[in-house]
Amino acid sequence: MPECRAIAIVISLLLSGCDQPLPGPEVQGGDAERGRAALQKYECGVCHLIPGVPGAKGRVGPALHAYSRRIYIAGRFPNEPDTLTRWLLDPPALAPDTAMPRIPMTQKTALDIAAYLYSLE
Amino acid sequence: MAKPRFTRRYKLLLMAAGASALVLAGIVVGFVVLLSGVMTTAATKQHYTITHRILDLGLRYAVRTSSRDVIVPPLDDPRMIDQGLACYRRHCLACHGAPGLAQSEAGKGMLPIPSPLAQSAREWPAAWLYYVTKKGVRMTGMPAWEFRMSEESLWSTVAFLKTLPFLSEREYREMEAAVADEECTPRMQLSGLPGRERGDLLLRQYACHSCHRIEGVVGPHAHVGPEIIDWRSRKYIAGVIPNTFDNLTRWIIEPDALKPGTLMPDMGVPPAHAREMARFLLTPE
């Protein structure tokens, strides 16, 4: 019966939460869990508020809530996995005037951190 | 004796239960319609006649009530009318057109269609025209001009509107050519509102919430710029300069001067308004 189908569609829509935005960017080769640990180890939380990272309540840089939905990095660059990884590795290389310092880390760690940030919805 | 009272109470209870069930059913049906997606958002589909009539009626009554205390100044000074034409040309023409001139493409494609002002100006009292120009109309595309025009310019625009219905195409063209150098003066001063309310209003009227999530402002869940929540505890602005009152004011006025390449545009905020906004963001409630 068409009525039943309509009701079924409505209910499935309700359950599927059709107001969810499209999924955020994905990082190849990044491990979100290791990223979370790295964020803690490198004390990113001194400057940033980062959901899910204990003690990360800094108010120097912007809060990183819903990072997967952020449109720009540092107010200058479109938020894409490659750019974010480059930014994490060496912020002043992309923006010499930025207050965010370069923290020496491996490419893999930057990928892990990016993966964690993109897991924030 | 006890029995009829019990029955009456029972009846009342039953009626109350029935009414609640109806209200609940209404809410459920409303949600089903909303979430089913059958209500179109397309501007190509007309409103039903009844919808349009009801909205228009509501608009008239709301505007009449809201403009009750407006005191209308004399509107027949030719200088004022000229200045009003300058404002009209700059801000109104695109959506409303003018005698012999079509509106822009955007003005043609809107729903509801922007009203023909040659008619509105005949039918509506000056106080109504002033009110609608100043405050805008929700969900119609009509912006509030209060923060983009001075009080004087608002009234000049109304003065021009009142002459608009009586202009021929040629008269309009000649008048327009004669005021080629005339400018519409933007609003610079704010008064009449307490500090916090004014700051909040300014943030909204310069469209800050189109890119930032802002504490206490309802808007799109924008993640274009960083969220502006508990701003006074932030140490840096845009990651490049310390968050002080002077820096924040300068940043709001001219972001690109402090951070070349920033995606935050110059929003055309005059210094007086930028200071109000900075004060609002940096002062605890």
Interface residues (C-beta under 8 A of the other chain):
Chain A: A6 I9 V10 L13 L14 C18 C47 R59 V60 G61 P62 A63 H65 A66 R69 R70 I71 Y72 A74 G75 R76 A95 D97 T98 A99 M100
Chain B: V32 L35 S36 G37 H221 H223 V224 G225 P226 E227 I229 D230 S233 R234 K235 Y236 A238 G239 V240 K259 G261 T262 L263 M264
